[in-house]
Each structure stands twice: as C-alpha cells, then as structure tokens.
C-alpha cells in the first residue's frame, strides 16, 4: 500500500516545486499538503491542511495519517528562532506518528557538519536534532543538503538586479578561488520529490543510502563568483566588475540595509540593526572562500536521470 506523504510548507519556491513533482509520482489521495494559505496549492484531490510555522498550536495533529514528511525549512537568518520553529514542526510530526522526515537543508559545508555561514547554523542544529531523535528510535530522517539555487545569485552578488544592471558589484570577496556548485530550484524540487517517492515506495538501495544520513544535491559544476558574474554580464550585454570591499563598506550599502531591515524593524536603531544583520550575512563569503559551496555531487543527476539545468541556462532564460 502506498505511503501517505505530507509536505510542509507545500508552497514557496522549493515547496511548490516539490509538491508539483510529487503529485506526478503518486496518487493525490496519498498526499497531505500543508500551508499557511492552502489556496496557493494547486493539486486536485490531495488532502489540504492549514498550519503555520509561527503558530505552534496549528501544527498539532496537522501531520496525522502521514508516514513520511518533507519538511521545507523556514526562511530566516535568525538561527535560534528558525531552529525553534523547525523543532516545533518536527515534534508535531513525531507526535502524529510520522516515521521518516526528509528535511530540506542547505549546501553550505558541503558534506561536513560544520559551516561558518550564519545562514547554515539553523540547518546544522536541525540536522543534529533529527539525528538525536533517530538515535533514540523516535524517527528516521534524511537531511537533504539542497544546492545553492541558480536563482539566488543576487544574494551572493550584493543584491544584483539583472533588470537594472549596474556596472559594478561591491562584495567582500575578490571573485576568485573557490566557487559555488549552483543548482536550479526546480531541479532540486524534482530530485527531492523523486528521492522521497523512491524511499517511500520501498527502493532499498536509496533507503539504505539516505536513511539517518545526509545527501548532497549540489550541481555538477562549480563556478567562482567571477565566473557567475561573467555569465550575467553576457546576459545583460555589459562588462560588470567585482569590486572587493571591506565588510564595513559592504554592510553599509543602502540597498542591502533595506533588504534586511525586516530583522531590525523593532530595534531602537533599525538602521544599525540592519547593518549588523548585513555583517552577519557577509560571512557567507568566508564560507565560499573556504570551499563550503564548491562541493559538487552526482546525486542530483542520478535522481533526475538527466543532466541538471546549468547556471548558464537559468540566467539566459530569465
């Protein structure tokens, strides 16, 4: 009998992709699709349920009847809060009798359990918590280290706007050295869905490979930040330069302060708070320089059973 699979949240870039591909792999009656706003879920005949990471009460019982859960991570730089809401959802799943949790982690750190990147800390804590539960026999888990999205390049190029192309990118990095094994969001969503469907469907080979373990779904090729920008340069038809600046100058750029003002909106000095968060984000460049994101993997191609979409293809099709 096919397993019942829950996806939470079943919306957003990765969640929507996972849901779409999973719906093509299993009967919709086996799907429990959970989101804050279920009207955004376009899968007929699936079981739709409402829940919110930030509302602990809404998570109680929401995974009842599911044997497998695909837990898509909560987007935030606030690692303590991010881990706390992940823990809420995991505990709710355990309480509902879920047997196997597939958690969408991130590819900072490659295949290691260490990273200097602020954005990776909640993922590492979540992976460790799942491993702790597995060790005590409460759950099976798989940490899926999702590669850095092709579409997320602005995060690593000072918010670069391809629709309003500037001549220069100011980052605390020279653009060379180690790079990023970019992967497209939809390829990651498809591979995640296929992996879960294989394990839930009884594929022993994949189950043995990923149960109570981590799998890296990065792209097959690593691009330096200079390589990345060169592709964008070809797309926009102008030569864009990287200007290496200090973390202080990087974190003082108005557009970055505006992008992170959400985190400091309640501070006495929101601008200073936004600058602090921008500085924290800047350690992603240290992680890249250390080679944390340069690790390539063939697992993505194995699951897709074809070549993944390249970074060039993504950019040229924007």
SVG drawing of the C-alpha trace seen along z (x, -y; Angstrom):
<svg xmlns="http://www.w3.org/2000/svg" viewBox="-10 -54 52 57">
<polyline fill="none" stroke="black" stroke-width="0.4" points="0.0,0.0 1.5,-3.4 2.7,-5.5 0.9,-8.8 3.3,-11.7 3.0,-15.2 4.7,-18.3 5.1,-21.4 5.0,-24.0 3.7,-22.9 4.1,-26.5 7.0,-28.8 9.7,-28.3 11.1,-24.9 7.9,-23.7 5.8,-24.3 8.3,-22.6 8.4,-19.5 4.6,-19.4 4.2,-19.7 6.7,-16.9 5.5,-14.7 1.9,-14.9 3.1,-13.4 4.7,-10.4 1.9,-9.3 -1.8,-9.2 -3.0,-12.6 -5.1,-10.9 -1.8,-9.9 -0.7,-13.5 -1.2,-15.7 -0.3,-19.2 0.1,-21.7 0.5,-25.5 -0.5,-28.8 -2.6,-29.6 -3.9,-26.4 -5.5,-28.4 -2.0,-28.6 -1.8,-24.8 -2.9,-23.6 -3.2,-19.8 -6.6,-18.3 -7.9,-15.6 -5.0,-15.9 -5.7,-16.4 -5.1,-20.1 -4.4,-21.3 -3.7,-24.7 -0.7,-25.3 1.9,-27.9 5.5,-27.5 4.9,-30.6 1.7,-29.2 2.7,-26.2 -0.9,-25.2 -1.7,-25.0 0.9,-22.2 -0.6,-19.9 -2.2,-16.9 -1.7,-18.5 0.5,-15.6 -1.8,-12.9 -2.0,-10.0 1.3,-10.7 4.1,-8.2 6.6,-10.4 7.1,-14.2 9.0,-16.5 9.9,-19.4 10.9,-22.5 12.9,-24.9 11.6,-28.2 13.4,-31.1 15.2,-33.3 18.7,-34.4 17.6,-34.3 19.1,-30.9 17.7,-30.4 14.2,-31.2 14.5,-29.3 15.6,-26.2 12.9,-26.6 10.1,-26.6 11.7,-23.6 11.8,-21.8 8.1,-22.6 7.2,-21.0 9.4,-18.0 7.9,-17.4 4.4,-17.7 5.4,-15.1 6.7,-12.7 3.5,-13.2 1.5,-12.4 3.3,-9.1 5.4,-10.2 8.1,-7.6 10.5,-9.4 11.3,-13.1 13.1,-14.4 14.4,-17.9 15.5,-20.4 18.8,-21.7 21.4,-23.8 24.7,-23.0 26.9,-25.3 29.5,-23.0 29.3,-20.5 29.1,-17.1 30.6,-18.2 28.8,-19.1 30.5,-22.5 30.0,-25.9 31.0,-29.4 27.9,-30.8 25.3,-32.4 22.6,-31.1 23.6,-27.5 23.5,-27.5 19.8,-26.7 20.2,-23.9 23.0,-22.3 21.0,-22.5 18.0,-21.0 20.1,-18.1 21.6,-17.4 18.1,-17.4 16.8,-14.9 19.9,-12.7 19.3,-12.8 15.7,-11.7 16.8,-9.0 19.3,-7.7 16.6,-7.3 14.4,-5.4 11.7,-8.1 12.1,-8.8 14.0,-8.1 15.4,-11.1 17.2,-12.3 18.9,-15.7 18.8,-16.9 21.6,-19.4 19.9,-21.4 22.4,-23.2 22.5,-27.0 19.8,-27.9 20.7,-29.3 18.0,-31.8 19.5,-33.0 22.6,-34.6 21.6,-38.1 22.1,-37.1 25.8,-36.5 26.3,-39.4 25.2,-42.2 21.6,-42.0 22.5,-42.4 19.4,-43.3 19.6,-41.9 16.7,-44.0 18.5,-47.2 22.1,-46.2 24.9,-48.1 28.5,-48.2 29.9,-47.1 29.3,-44.7 30.7,-45.5 31.4,-42.4 34.0,-41.4 35.4,-38.8 37.7,-39.1 35.5,-36.7 38.2,-34.1 39.3,-31.0 36.6,-28.5 33.1,-28.8 29.5,-27.7 28.0,-24.5 24.8,-26.2 21.6,-24.1 18.2,-25.2 15.3,-25.3 13.0,-23.2 15.7,-20.5 16.1,-20.4 12.4,-20.2 12.1,-17.4 15.0,-15.4 13.7,-15.8 10.3,-14.5 11.8,-11.6 14.1,-10.7 11.1,-10.7 9.0,-8.7 11.7,-6.1 12.2,-5.6 8.5,-5.7 7.9,-3.2 10.4,-0.7 13.5,-1.3 16.0,0.5 19.1,-0.9 18.1,-4.5 16.7,-3.9 20.0,-2.4 21.9,-5.3 19.9,-8.1 18.2,-6.8 19.5,-8.5 22.0,-10.2 22.7,-13.3 22.6,-13.6 24.1,-16.5 22.1,-17.7 24.5,-20.3 25.2,-21.0 27.8,-19.1 30.0,-22.1 31.4,-24.8 31.5,-28.5 33.6,-31.1 31.8,-34.3 33.7,-35.9 32.5,-33.2 29.0,-33.7 29.1,-37.4 30.7,-36.9 27.6,-34.8 25.3,-37.6 27.5,-40.1 26.8,-38.1 23.1,-38.1 22.8,-41.9 25.4,-42.8 27.8,-44.8 31.0,-44.1 30.3,-44.0 33.2,-44.2 33.6,-42.9 35.0,-45.5 36.3,-43.9 35.4,-46.0 35.6,-45.6 32.8,-44.0 32.1,-47.5 31.7,-49.1 29.7,-46.1 27.3,-46.3 26.8,-50.0 25.2,-49.8 21.7,-51.3 20.0,-48.6 21.3,-45.8 20.3,-47.7 16.8,-48.0 16.7,-44.3 17.5,-43.2 15.6,-45.9 12.9,-43.4 15.1,-41.8 15.7,-45.1 12.3,-46.8 11.5,-46.7 15.0,-47.8 15.6,-51.2 18.0,-51.9 16.7,-49.9 19.5,-51.1 22.2,-49.9 20.4,-46.7 20.1,-46.1 23.8,-46.8 24.5,-44.2 22.4,-41.6 24.2,-42.5 27.5,-41.9 26.3,-38.5 25.2,-37.7 28.7,-38.6 30.3,-35.6 28.7,-33.6 31.7,-35.0 34.1,-33.5 32.2,-30.2 32.5,-30.4 36.2,-31.2 36.8,-28.2 35.2,-25.9 32.0,-25.2 29.8,-25.6 32.2,-24.3 31.5,-20.6 29.8,-19.0 27.6,-15.9 26.3,-13.5 23.2,-12.6 21.1,-15.3 21.8,-13.9 21.1,-10.3 17.7,-11.3 16.7,-13.4 18.1,-10.8 19.3,-13.6 21.8,-16.5 20.7,-19.2 19.9,-22.7 23.1,-24.7 23.5,-28.1 24.0,-29.5 20.7,-28.1 18.9,-29.6 20.4,-33.1 19.9,-33.1 16.2,-32.1 15.4,-34.9"/>
</svg>
